[in-house]
């Protein structure tokens, strides 16, 4: 169990090629990281040429997860603007 940790992040490289389940092509793949005592866990998982985020929050620590996700999205968009103009 983690103590005094607010946010845990991880970057998991996924398959760079199509995956199939019972013959159906997997369209997206989202990682999930347990909280393990932290207030939030953000897992980034790649799949082919996309990145997907899995976000877990402790409701006792993050009372409004929609605002938290909106802030993450705003930060990602800011980085994209700086990177791509």
C-alpha positions in Angstrom: 0.0 0.0 0.0 1.3 3.4 -1.0 1.4 6.2 1.6 1.7 9.9 0.9 1.3 9.4 -2.9 -1.3 11.5 -4.7 -1.0 10.4 -8.3 0.5 7.2 -9.8 1.2 7.1 -13.6 2.3 4.4 -15.9 3.1 4.1 -19.6 2.5 0.7 -21.1 3.6 -0.1 -24.6 0.8 -1.9 -26.4 0.6 -3.9 -29.6 1.8 -2.0 -32.7 -0.4 -4.2 -34.9 -4.1 -5.2 -35.1 -5.3 -7.6 -32.4 -8.4 -9.8 -32.8 -10.7 -11.5 -30.3 -12.8 -14.4 -31.7 -12.2 -12.9 -35.2 -13.3 -9.4 -34.3 -10.7 -6.6 -34.6 -10.0 -4.9 -31.4 -10.8 -1.2 -31.9 -9.3 0.3 -28.7 -7.4 -0.9 -25.7 -7.5 0.9 -22.3 -5.2 0.2 -19.4 -6.4 0.1 -15.8 -4.2 0.7 -12.9 -5.4 0.0 -9.3 -5.2 2.9 -6.8 -3.1 1.0 -4.3 -3.6 3.7 -1.7 -3.1 6.7 -4.1 -5.7 9.3 -4.8 -5.4 8.7 -8.6 -3.9 6.4 -11.1 -3.5 7.4 -14.8 -2.5 4.6 -17.1 -1.4 5.3 -20.7 -1.6 2.4 -23.1 -0.6 2.5 -26.8 -2.4 0.5 -29.5 -1.2 0.7 -33.1 -0.9 4.5 -33.6 -3.2 5.7 -30.8 -2.7 6.4 -27.1 -5.5 5.7 -24.6 -5.8 6.8 -21.0 -7.4 4.8 -18.2 -8.1 6.9 -15.2 -9.0 5.7 -11.7 -9.8 8.1 -8.8 -10.6 7.7 -5.2 -13.9 9.5 -4.5 -12.7 10.5 -1.1 -9.7 12.3 -2.6 -11.2 13.5 -6.0 -14.7 14.7 -5.3 -15.3 15.8 -8.9 -13.6 13.4 -11.4 -15.2 15.1 -14.4 -13.2 18.3 -13.5 -10.1 16.3 -13.0 -10.5 14.6 -16.5 -11.2 18.0 -18.1 -8.0 19.4 -16.6 -6.0 16.5 -17.9 -7.6 17.0 -21.3 -6.7 20.7 -21.3 -3.1 19.9 -20.4 -2.8 17.3 -23.2 -4.2 19.8 -25.7 -1.7 22.4 -24.5 1.1 19.9 -25.1 -0.2 19.0 -28.5 -0.4 22.7 -29.5 3.2 23.2 -28.4 4.4 20.1 -30.2 2.4 20.5 -33.5 1.7 24.3 -33.6 
